[in-house]
């Protein structure tokens, strides 16, 4: 399984992680970063449970690859709540 190191800002915190190239942004946020406020719902981008902000635009994290977050700014529900590292 091929891995790639990516750098991005997560809730205002510079972050570097190594992820499998096929991993979704949702899986990265929950399983790698440990932020569990973003939820898996329908897996099709319809329900909104996995919504995050990427460069201040609403995105379904279940449909975006983690590697596409490289160089971007991500905001999760924890970031909106004001506790960037809340778990």
ROBALUM-969654 format. One record per atom (N, C-alpha, C): x, y, z. Coordinates in steps of 0.2 Angstrom, whole numbers, plus 5000, padded with zeros to 4 digits. Atoms other than C-alpha are relative to their C-alpha. Layout:
<recs>
XYZ
...
</recs>
This chain:
<recs>
500449945000
500050005000
500450065000
499649945001
500850164994
499850065005
500149954995
500950305007
500350074997
499849935002
501150495005
500050055006
500049954995
501650635017
499750064997
500349945002
500650785016
500050055006
500049944995
500650955025
499450044999
500649965000
499151055029
499850035007
500249974994
498351165042
499349975002
500650034997
497051075053
499750045006
500349964994
495951195064
500550055002
499549954998
497351325063
500749975002
499450034998
498751195068
500349974994
499650035006
500151155055
500049935002
500050074999
500050965053
500349974994
499750055005
501050835044
499949935002
500250074999
500450655042
500249964994
499950055006
500850505031
499449965000
500650045001
499350425024
500049964993
500050045006
498950295011
499650044995
500349955005
498550374994
499349994999
500850015001
496750294994
499650025006
500349984994
496350365011
499550064999
500449945001
494850485012
500250055005
499949944995
494950655021
499749985007
500450024994
493650585033
500449955004
499650054996
494750435038
500650035003
499449974997
496250545040
499850045006
500249964995
495350665051
499849965006
500350054995
494550525062
500649965003
499550054998
495950395062
500750025001
499349984999
497550485060
500050065005
500049944996
497150655068
499749995006
500350014994
496050585081
499450055002
500649954999
494650715079
499449964997
500550055001
493050615080
499350044999
500649965001
491750755078
499750004993
500250015007
491650735059
499849924999
500350075000
490550575056
499949974993
500150045006
490350445043
499249995000
500750005001
488550455037
499849954994
500350045006
487950395020
500649984995
499550025005
489650385011
500050034993
500249985007
488950474996
500050085000
500049935000
489150655001
499350045000
500749975000
487250685003
499850025007
500349994993
486950685022
500350065004
499749944996
488150815028
500449985006
499650024994
488850715043
500750015000
499250005001
490650725036
500250074998
499949945003
490550905031
500650035004
499449964997
492251005034
500050064995
499849955004
492851165027
500749994997
499350015003
494351155015
500150074996
499949935003
495051335011
499350045001
500649974999
493351395018
499449994996
500650035004
492251295006
499849945003
500350064997
491051165012
500249944995
499850065003
491650985007
499849945004
500250064997
491050815010
500749965001
499350034999
492650735018
500049934998
500050075002
492050555013
500150004993
499950005007
492250604995
500750034998
499349975001
493950694996
500549955002
499450034998
495550604996
500450045005
499549974996
496750645010
500550044997
499449965004
498150684998
499850064997
500349945003
497050814990
500050065005
500049944995
497150915007
500750035001
499349975000
499050945004
500050074999
499949935001
499451125006
499350045001
500649974999
497651165011
499950025007
500249984994
496751235026
499349965002
500650044998
495451115035
499850025006
500349984994
494251165048
499449945001
500450054998
493251025057
499550035005
500549984995
491751045069
500450025006
499649994994
493051045083
500350074999
499749935001
493851205075
499550055000
500649955000
492151285073
499850015007
500249994993
491851255092
500650045004
499449964997
493551345096
500549955003
499550054996
494451185103
500349964994
499750035006
495551145088
500349925001
499850074999
496250985096
499549955004
500550044996
494650925105
499949934997
500150075002
494450735104
499349975003
</recs>
